[in-house]
């Protein structure tokens, strides 16, 4: 179990870094477009499509697993203070199992969509250029699949206390 936790943690960390890299690339790309437009009256026509189809989807979906590992997703703990440690672990395990099911369902539906877009070879027409965008449909299923795996590991971790310690240590590493 330890090697699986370490492997998933490393993959989630890499996806988080790719998401962070997408933010930086988006900022540089948009800044370059604004600079070229204002200084040389030259506009890069593909910037809105690349931002919307690639950068934003990478930022939104790829870091999901890393955020789950680090417990940085939004949570509401209304009665948590009143529960015993055992009931709290059971509650947390139930929440993570439900999250894993939801992420799994989202991954399943998005894998189908990504495969369909790949078969069709989805393009976006920009003036006289046809830009392929079918690649961008894989960000969501990859992110949801990884988040489902992390949530499932965390559910098991809450149920079996020894795994929970390993997951806590993995999530707290920077």
Secondary structure, DSSP 8 states (H G I E B T S, - for coil): -HHHHHHHHHHHHHHHHHHHHHHHHHHHHHHHHHHHHHHH----TTHHHHIIIIIHHHHHHTTHHHHHHTT-S----SSGGGS-HHHHHHHHHHHHHHHHHHHHHHHHHHHHHHHHHHHHT-EEEETTEEEE-GGGGHHHHHHHHHHHHHHHHHHHHHHSHHHHHHHHHHHH--
